[in-house]
Amino acid sequence: MPITTSAKKALRQSKTRRARNLVRANAYKSAIKEFRKTAAAGNKDGAKALLSKVYQSLDKAAKRGIIKPNKASRLKSSAQLLLNK
């Protein structure tokens, strides 16, 4: 456990940031899962509608530093390829 005042504050900040980051990470992961499930079911119109939600959540995660920009690009590309199949 932290002893100094500054270490206590750093711990509070770390907990807050971790909680915020987990929310953002879960948002992009759940968007991708929902898109893949819809695309696998053969619902092309539904998957097209979800694709923009996937792009938005990935861009936000990359912007905030949750994932790296190249990973976001890779996931968006694979999502588009899945839709085109």
C-alpha positions as CSV (number, residue, x, y, z in Angstrom):
1,M,0.0,0.0,0.0
2,P,1.2,3.5,-0.7
3,I,2.5,5.5,2.2
4,T,3.2,9.0,0.9
5,T,0.4,11.4,-0.1
6,S,1.6,11.6,-3.7
7,A,1.7,7.8,-4.0
8,K,-1.9,7.6,-2.6
9,K,-3.1,10.1,-5.2
10,A,-1.2,8.2,-8.0
11,L,-3.0,5.0,-6.9
12,R,-6.4,6.7,-7.1
13,Q,-5.6,8.1,-10.5
14,S,-4.4,4.7,-11.7
15,K,-7.6,3.0,-10.6
16,T,-9.8,5.6,-12.3
17,R,-7.8,5.4,-15.5
18,R,-7.9,1.6,-15.5
19,A,-11.7,1.6,-15.1
20,R,-12.1,4.1,-17.9
21,N,-9.8,2.2,-20.2
22,L,-11.6,-1.1,-19.5
23,V,-14.9,0.4,-20.5
24,R,-13.4,1.6,-23.8
25,A,-11.7,-1.7,-24.4
26,N,-14.9,-3.6,-23.8
27,A,-16.8,-1.3,-26.1
28,Y,-14.7,-2.1,-29.1
29,K,-14.4,-5.8,-28.3
30,S,-18.2,-6.2,-28.0
31,A,-18.8,-4.2,-31.2
32,I,-16.5,-6.5,-33.1
33,K,-18.1,-9.6,-31.5
34,E,-21.6,-8.4,-32.4
35,F,-20.5,-7.6,-36.0
36,R,-18.8,-11.0,-36.5
37,K,-21.9,-12.8,-35.1
38,T,-24.1,-10.9,-37.5
39,A,-21.9,-11.4,-40.5
40,A,-21.5,-15.1,-39.7
41,A,-25.3,-15.5,-39.6
42,G,-25.4,-14.2,-43.2
43,N,-27.3,-11.0,-42.3
44,K,-25.4,-8.7,-44.7
45,D,-27.6,-5.6,-44.2
46,G,-27.3,-5.9,-40.4
47,A,-23.6,-6.3,-40.7
48,K,-23.3,-3.2,-42.9
49,A,-25.1,-1.2,-40.2
50,L,-22.8,-2.5,-37.5
51,L,-19.7,-1.8,-39.5
52,S,-19.8,1.9,-38.8
53,K,-20.2,1.2,-35.1
54,V,-17.1,-1.0,-35.2
55,Y,-15.1,1.7,-37.0
56,Q,-16.1,4.3,-34.5
57,S,-15.2,2.2,-31.5
58,L,-11.9,1.2,-32.9
59,D,-11.0,4.8,-33.9
60,K,-11.9,6.0,-30.4
61,A,-9.8,3.2,-28.8
62,A,-6.8,4.0,-31.0
63,K,-7.2,7.8,-30.3
64,R,-7.2,7.2,-26.5
65,G,-4.3,4.9,-26.6
66,I,-6.2,1.7,-25.6
67,I,-4.9,0.0,-28.7
68,K,-2.3,1.0,-31.3
69,P,-3.4,2.7,-34.5
70,N,-2.0,-0.2,-36.6
71,K,-4.1,-2.7,-34.7
72,A,-7.2,-0.6,-35.2
73,S,-6.5,-0.5,-39.0
74,R,-5.9,-4.2,-39.1
75,L,-9.2,-5.0,-37.3
76,K,-11.1,-2.6,-39.5
77,S,-9.6,-4.2,-42.6
78,S,-10.4,-7.7,-41.4
79,A,-14.0,-6.6,-40.6
80,Q,-14.4,-5.2,-44.1
81,L,-13.0,-8.4,-45.6
82,L,-15.4,-10.5,-43.6
83,L,-18.3,-8.3,-44.9
84,N,-17.2,-8.7,-48.5
85,K,-17.1,-12.5,-48.3
